[in-house]
Amino acid sequence: MRELIRINQPLIGKEEIEAAVAVLKSGTLTNKSGAGPKVLEFEREFARFVGVKHAIAVNTGTAALHCALLAAGVRNSDDVLTPSFTFAGTGSPILLCGAKPIFADVRSETYCMSPEDVENSISRRTKAMIPVHLYGLPCDMDPIMKIAREKGATVIEDAAQAHAAEYRQRKAGALGDIACFSFYSGNNMTTGEGGMITTNDDDLAQAAKMIRTHGEERPYWVSRIGNNYHMTEFAAAIGIAQLRKLPEFVQKRRENARILTEQLRASAKLAIPIEPEGTRHAWYLYTVRLIGANAGRRNKVVEKIRDKNIEAAIYYETPLHLLPLYKEVSGVRKGSLPETERAARQVFSLPIHAGMTSEEVSYVGDTVKRVVG
Ligand SMILES: Cc1ncc(COP(=O)(O)O)c(C=O)c1O
């Protein structure tokens, strides 16, 4: 029997292990300001990679988003505009600020937040918006930024899934006012758990650094709300090694996506993912939509693929606006985000991670073709 092909898996080599062990032996595991030598080195390298002035390391992507929202001054009288078709890690930080999430629908062909629906949903109360670069594909940021500028809203990119993605020759993380990455173990690069904030704005960077350490302006002088969101030194050491491999990881994902697309593009029963002109997909996930008579069979199809030892996955089956918690705070009702609700019923994701062989990718393609019929 073939070994399970996981939806994503960390690729840890001797570089990461040696770097982590060296830190563990050094005795300096963390720093009370959140910025020990390895964290500072990781921040410098990450900022250079993304092409921004500042990078601030934290301990999860959710923490990064919470810091960014607080740094943008979001509080309980504010609205934050975001897609509902996303992981809870996008929504929780909005609720933690006491703000109200307002959900915009997604584009049917990319599953990213629709600028047209942003235009319809934005209001005077919208303090910030969080476009999510879903599955590793950047949102259509030019129109989103234009609307945000007109209305004075801060744009926080959720780049948790989009390391090394590009939009009009700029990297995800350098497209909004501030951006947040996750280094969870399934992501394109990992520190086990971890996060990074990137920005060109000196004030937002300074605020995020303070929020990461309880809102301290200087040691034991707390002047704003914060938390303990420090990244450890050994996580940063792993992150440095992973960042050096990131271009190669993403290249492999791109190649795997190309192979799958070759195999699946002729199927009349699937809508395959696209890479719109001017974007460079980071291919965190390869997400397909069942179309035609098959559309209602998604869960059965996924079950059958999983029976063949391929960890096909359904993400965001219940979009945020249909969860009782969010329904209550946002007041959004079923049927109000038609593309989101349709995607939540019809799409599923396939593995294309950098640890897969081309033979495994072809096996995934063949199996999907056979199951979908
Ligand atoms: C879109 C999105 N936003 C936020 C997060 C939160 O990141 P973390 O799990 O590191 O807290 C994730 C997790 O990968 C995510 O996929």
The ligand as an ORCA input file, in Angstrom:
! r2SCAN-3c Opt
* xyz 0 1
  C      -5.475     32.660      6.067
  C      -4.878     32.465      7.427
  N      -4.912     33.472      8.303
  C      -4.379     33.367      9.531
  C      -3.745     32.213      9.941
  C      -3.227     32.133     11.331
  O      -1.920     31.704     11.424
  P      -1.431     30.836     12.688
  O      -2.013     29.469     12.546
  O       0.060     30.862     12.568
  O      -1.896     31.540     13.911
  C      -3.669     31.121      9.055
  C      -2.977     29.871      9.391
  O      -2.284     29.298      8.583
  C      -4.275     31.242      7.777
  O      -4.261     30.225      6.904
*
